Amino acid sequence: MKVKTATLTPGRWIYVCPCGFRYTACRVVRTSGKWMVYCFKCKQQTGKYYKIMDERLEFEENFNNKLNCTCFTTIRLHHPVKNAIGAVKQIYLKGIWKGNAKIMHAATLTLDRINLPMAKLDTGLMPEECRRLIKSLNRRHPINWATQPLDYLVLEYIKESKEPSLF
């Protein structure tokens, strides 16, 4: 079996396989055509590489004062490219830059799987209140909440935050 390869240009890239296995973003420093298109979990060559752009991550509230800590969590709609481990996000609270943060961990789950530790760390609310909050924040999207995958992300600031840390 011949393994397919892809040519990648400088930047950050993520390999996304339809089987859903999470890969970490990789950094490419010079153009190379030797990147394998192959999933080590399902052993298929059906995935694709996507370029990851640094993007803005907006927060309207600083629940639990989490944005003042070195590491913090957020629960977002599932997106394997935007929410790739290693992706860098520009963190903004009500339009004010807090710092750049890197995704250190990501787990995919559904709304009903949000448990007490997740809800308390992310919002300071009980799980049911946290679920209602997530639904209300995404009310503009027509979503089937029974099946909609979510990403539970752990981020860590790369640069010092503009605001003093709690610790």
N, C-alpha and C positions, 0 to 999 in steps of 0.2 A: 504494500500500500504506500503510495506516494503522499507525503504530507505537504499540504498547501502552505505557501508562505505569503506574507504581506509586506509591502514597503511602507515604512512609517517615517515621517519627517520629524524634526525636533519638536519637542513638547511633551505633554503628559497624555498617555493613552491608556484605555481600559479595554480588555477583551471581554465581550459579553457573549455567553453561550445560551441558547434557548432552554437548556436544562435548568438554568437559574443558579448554577454554582457561582459563588462570589470570588472574583479575582481582584487583586490589588492593582491600583494604577501603577504604571511604570513610566519612568522618565527616559525619553530618547534624546540623546545629545547630538547625534548626526544621522542623516538619512541612511537607512539601512533596509535592504530587502530580505532580511533573514529572520523575520519574526514569524513563528509558526502559528497557523490557524488550526488549533487543535485543543480540545477540552480534555484535561487530565482526569476529569471525573467521569464523564459519559463516553469518552473516547471517540467523539464525533468531530467532524470538521465543518460544522454548520454555523459556528459563531462568527463574529465580526469585531474588528477593532474600531473604537470610537475615540476621537480626540476630546480631551477634557479641558474645558476652559475654566479659568478662575471666575467664579460668579458671586454675585451679591446674595446674601441670605438675610432677609428682613425679619425682624422681630418687632411686634407691636407692643408686647409686654415683656418685662424681665421677671417671669414667674420664678419664684423661689430664689431670686437674685442670682440665678445660675450663670448669667453672662459676666458676672464679676469674678468668677472662679477661673482657675487655670484650665480645667476641663469642664465640659457641660454636655448635656444631652438635648436632642430635639427629635420629635416624631414628625415625619413628613410622608407625603404620598410616595409610593415606591417608584424609583427611577434608577435603574442600574448604572446609568452613565453619570448623571448628576450626583448621585449619592455613592460614588465609588470610594472605597478605602484608599486614602492617599490624595483625594481631591482637596483643593484649597478653596475655602470660602471666605469672602469678605463679609464680616459680621457687622450688621447695622441694627441699632435699636432706635426706632422712631426716626429714621433718617440720619442718625449720628453714628459715625464709624466707631466701632469698639476695638477692632483689630482683625487680623487674618487668622483663621483657624484651619487646621487640617483634620480631615475625617480619620479617626484612629480605629474605629470599629463600626460595623453596620450589621444589623440583624433585620431580616424580613419577617413580618408578622401581620396578623389581621387585628382589627379593632378589638375583638373579644378576647384576645390574648394579652392585652395590656394588663399587667398585674400591679399590685400595690407598690413594690419598689420602683418600677418604671414610672408610674403615675406621680408618686411623691417626689422623686428626683427631678422629673421633667417639669412638673407644674405646681407641685406642692398640694395637689388635690387628691381626693379619693379616686379610684379607678373609674367609677361610673361618671363622676363629674369630669374627669379628664377625657373620657370618650365623648361626652356631650360637647366639650370645648373643641375637640378636633373636628367633629361634625359641623359645628357652627363656623369654624375658621375656613372650612372648605365647602360652604353652602352654595357657592357659585357653580360648582362642578356637579353634574349629574352622576352620583356615585352609588353603587350597590355596596353598602357597608358590610354585608355578609361575606363578600368575596374580595373586596378591595385590599391589595397588599399595601402595607405601610413599612417604612424604614425607620428603625430606632437607631439613631446615630449618636456616637460619642465623638466629640470634637475637642481638640486641644489648641489653644492659642499658639501661634508661631512667634509673634512679636508681642511685646508687652502691651496690655490693654491701656487705653487712654485713661480709664478710671482705675483707682487703687483697688487692689485685690482685697478680698475679705480676710485673707491669711497672710 
